[in-house]
Amino acid sequence: MIKAAVLSLLATLLVAQNPKVYSALGDVVYNSVESIEKLKEISKFSQYEEKINSYIKEVYIAKDIGFAIEAGDKRENEKVYLEKIRALSKINDFFHRKATDYFKSSMVTEDNELFSQTINSGLIDTQKYKSEILEYYFAHCVDMNATGVIQKYLDEDEILRKLQESSKKVKVTKKEIQEAKIRRIRQKDKAKQEAIQKTLEEELIKKKSDIRKEQIEELKK
């Protein structure tokens, strides 16, 4: 029983590892494959679904070849394997760039959902963009949840948690002011429309009265 458990554990560890052949290049590809596959859950990446599926398939094929070379299988060629992971590395870089591009555009368009999806995709250098991520979050914290990367930042830093609380209070106040302003504008517009309507009705009544007077004068002649 114990022997079977040990063998099962070893098998799991082996599956989790990457081929050691050209690992400097291969690890970058293999360690991102799950994150790239999950991009299919983001609507912005729907146009790349076929490309993602093809890429994932080729990555696992390459991984099997890498393990075969490592095991001494002479049927596999190291040079061919190297060219394969180089090609995959370029595609991997493409998806990292697209994720970063969508992350940046989400802040411009204030797309909170896309912002959260990209920063939690595992393809963004969140340490590099930490200040931008937090700045955007605190500006929109009333309308979005702190999940994944942002929650991690908050858990690690008490000052950030306090800033979150104060930002939410300030944001609520600003929101209330904005709503009150909108109500005043609507009330003003309504009053203006009512005044216009009243003027039109008065002009119509006067016009009808003038017509009657003219008709009476005509009859007197």
C-alpha positions as CSV (number, residue, x, y, z in Angstrom):
1,M,0.0,0.0,0.0
2,I,2.8,2.4,1.0
3,K,4.8,1.4,-2.0
4,A,1.9,2.1,-4.3
5,A,1.4,5.6,-2.7
6,V,5.1,6.4,-3.2
7,L,5.0,5.3,-6.8
8,S,1.9,7.4,-7.4
9,L,3.5,10.5,-5.8
10,L,6.7,10.0,-7.9
11,A,4.5,9.7,-11.1
12,T,2.7,13.0,-10.2
13,L,6.0,14.8,-9.6
14,L,7.4,13.5,-12.9
15,V,4.3,14.7,-14.8
16,A,4.7,18.2,-13.2
17,Q,8.3,18.5,-14.3
18,N,9.5,19.8,-17.6
19,P,12.1,18.3,-19.8
20,K,15.7,19.3,-18.8
21,V,16.8,19.5,-22.5
22,Y,17.0,23.2,-23.4
23,S,15.1,24.0,-20.2
24,A,16.0,27.7,-20.2
25,L,13.8,28.1,-23.3
26,G,11.4,25.2,-22.7
27,D,10.4,26.1,-19.1
28,V,9.1,29.5,-20.3
29,V,6.8,27.8,-22.7
30,Y,5.7,24.9,-20.5
31,N,5.1,27.0,-17.4
32,S,2.7,29.4,-19.3
33,V,0.7,26.8,-21.2
34,E,-2.2,26.6,-18.7
35,S,-2.5,30.4,-18.5
36,I,-2.6,30.6,-22.3
37,E,-5.2,27.9,-22.5
38,K,-7.4,29.9,-20.0
39,L,-7.3,32.9,-22.3
40,K,-10.2,31.2,-24.1
41,E,-12.4,32.2,-21.1
42,I,-11.8,35.9,-21.9
43,S,-14.1,37.2,-24.6
44,K,-11.4,39.5,-26.1
45,F,-9.4,36.4,-27.0
46,S,-12.3,34.5,-28.7
47,Q,-10.8,35.4,-32.1
48,Y,-7.6,33.5,-31.1
49,E,-9.4,30.3,-29.9
50,E,-8.2,28.2,-32.9
51,K,-4.7,29.6,-32.5
52,I,-4.7,28.8,-28.8
53,N,-6.0,25.2,-29.3
54,S,-3.3,24.5,-32.0
55,Y,-0.6,26.0,-29.8
56,I,-1.6,24.0,-26.7
57,K,-1.5,20.8,-28.8
58,E,2.0,21.6,-30.1
59,V,3.3,22.4,-26.7
60,Y,2.3,19.0,-25.3
61,I,3.8,17.3,-28.3
62,A,7.0,19.2,-27.8
63,K,7.0,18.3,-24.1
64,D,6.7,14.6,-24.9
65,I,9.6,14.9,-27.4
66,G,11.7,16.6,-24.8
67,F,11.1,13.8,-22.3
68,A,11.9,11.2,-25.0
69,I,15.2,12.9,-25.8
70,E,16.0,13.1,-22.0
71,A,15.3,9.4,-21.7
72,G,17.8,8.7,-24.5
73,D,15.3,8.0,-27.4
74,K,17.5,8.2,-30.5
75,R,14.5,8.5,-32.7
76,E,14.1,12.1,-31.6
77,N,16.5,14.9,-32.9
78,E,17.6,17.5,-30.4
79,K,18.1,20.1,-33.1
80,V,14.5,19.6,-34.4
81,Y,13.3,19.8,-30.8
82,L,15.2,23.1,-30.2
83,E,13.6,24.7,-33.4
84,K,10.2,23.5,-32.2
85,I,10.4,25.2,-28.8
86,R,11.9,28.3,-30.4
87,A,8.8,28.6,-32.6
88,L,6.5,27.9,-29.6
89,S,8.4,30.5,-27.6
90,K,7.5,33.2,-30.2
91,I,3.8,32.3,-30.0
92,N,4.1,32.3,-26.2
93,D,5.5,35.8,-26.4
94,F,2.7,36.9,-28.7
95,F,0.0,35.9,-26.1
96,H,1.9,37.6,-23.3
97,R,2.0,40.8,-25.4
98,K,-1.7,40.6,-26.3
99,A,-2.6,40.1,-22.7
100,T,-0.5,43.2,-21.7
101,D,-2.0,45.2,-24.6
102,Y,-5.6,44.3,-23.4
103,F,-4.6,45.1,-19.8
104,K,-3.4,48.6,-20.8
105,S,-6.5,49.3,-23.1
106,S,-8.8,48.1,-20.3
107,M,-7.6,51.0,-18.1
108,V,-8.2,53.5,-20.9
109,T,-11.7,52.2,-21.7
110,E,-12.4,51.6,-18.0
111,D,-13.4,48.0,-18.7
112,N,-13.2,46.6,-15.2
113,E,-14.0,43.0,-16.2
114,L,-11.2,42.9,-18.8
115,F,-8.9,44.6,-16.3
116,S,-9.5,41.9,-13.7
117,Q,-9.2,39.1,-16.2
118,T,-5.9,40.2,-17.7
119,I,-4.1,41.0,-14.4
120,N,-5.2,37.5,-13.1
121,S,-4.3,35.7,-16.3
122,G,-0.8,34.9,-15.1
123,L,0.6,36.5,-18.3
124,I,1.0,40.0,-17.0
125,D,4.2,41.2,-15.2
126,T,2.1,42.3,-12.2
127,Q,5.2,43.4,-10.3
128,K,6.2,45.7,-13.1
129,Y,2.7,47.2,-13.3
130,K,1.9,47.1,-9.6
131,S,1.5,50.9,-9.2
132,E,-0.7,51.1,-12.3
133,I,-2.9,48.2,-11.1
134,L,-3.4,49.7,-7.7
135,E,-4.0,53.2,-9.0
136,Y,-6.7,51.9,-11.3
137,Y,-8.3,49.7,-8.6
138,F,-8.5,52.5,-6.1
139,A,-10.1,54.7,-8.7
140,H,-12.8,52.0,-9.4
141,C,-12.9,50.0,-6.2
142,V,-16.6,50.8,-5.6
143,D,-17.5,49.1,-8.9
144,M,-15.2,46.1,-8.8
145,N,-14.1,43.3,-6.4
146,A,-10.6,42.8,-5.0
147,T,-9.7,39.3,-6.3
148,G,-6.6,37.5,-7.2
149,V,-3.6,39.8,-7.6
150,I,-5.3,42.8,-6.0
151,Q,-6.5,40.8,-3.0
152,K,-2.9,39.5,-2.6
153,Y,-1.6,43.1,-2.5
154,L,-4.2,44.0,0.1
155,D,-3.4,40.9,2.2
156,E,0.3,41.7,2.2
157,D,0.0,45.4,3.1
158,E,-2.1,46.9,5.9
159,I,-1.6,50.4,4.5
160,L,-3.2,49.4,1.2
161,R,-6.2,47.9,3.1
162,K,-6.8,51.1,4.9
163,L,-6.4,53.0,1.6
164,Q,-9.0,50.7,0.1
165,E,-11.5,51.5,2.9
166,S,-11.0,55.2,2.6
167,S,-11.1,55.1,-1.2
168,K,-14.4,53.3,-1.1
169,K,-15.9,56.0,1.3
170,V,-14.6,58.8,-0.9
171,K,-15.9,57.1,-4.0
172,V,-19.4,56.6,-2.4
173,T,-19.5,60.3,-1.5
174,K,-18.5,61.3,-5.0
175,K,-21.1,58.9,-6.4
176,E,-23.8,60.4,-4.2
177,I,-22.8,64.0,-5.3
178,Q,-22.9,62.9,-8.9
179,E,-26.4,61.3,-8.5
180,A,-27.7,64.4,-6.8
181,K,-26.3,66.5,-9.6
182,I,-28.1,64.3,-12.2
183,R,-31.3,64.6,-10.3
184,R,-31.1,68.4,-10.2
185,I,-30.4,68.5,-14.0
186,R,-33.4,66.3,-14.6
187,Q,-35.6,68.4,-12.4
188,K,-34.4,71.6,-14.1
189,D,-35.0,70.0,-17.6
190,K,-38.5,68.9,-16.5
191,A,-39.3,72.4,-15.2
192,K,-38.0,73.9,-18.5
193,Q,-40.1,71.5,-20.5
194,E,-43.2,72.3,-18.4
195,A,-42.6,76.1,-18.9
196,I,-42.3,75.6,-22.7
197,Q,-45.5,73.5,-22.7
198,K,-47.4,76.1,-20.8
199,T,-46.2,78.9,-23.1
200,L,-47.3,76.9,-26.2
201,E,-50.7,76.2,-24.6
202,E,-51.2,79.9,-23.8
203,E,-50.2,80.9,-27.3
204,L,-52.7,78.4,-28.7
205,I,-55.5,79.7,-26.5
206,K,-54.7,83.3,-27.5
207,K,-54.7,82.3,-31.2
208,K,-58.1,80.6,-30.9
209,S,-59.4,83.7,-29.1
210,D,-58.1,86.0,-31.9
211,I,-59.7,83.8,-34.5
212,R,-63.1,83.9,-32.7
213,K,-62.9,87.7,-32.5
214,E,-62.1,87.9,-36.2
215,Q,-65.1,85.7,-37.0
216,I,-67.4,87.8,-34.8
217,E,-66.3,91.0,-36.5
218,E,-66.9,89.4,-39.9
219,L,-70.4,88.5,-38.9
220,K,-71.2,92.0,-37.8
221,K,-70.3,93.4,-41.3
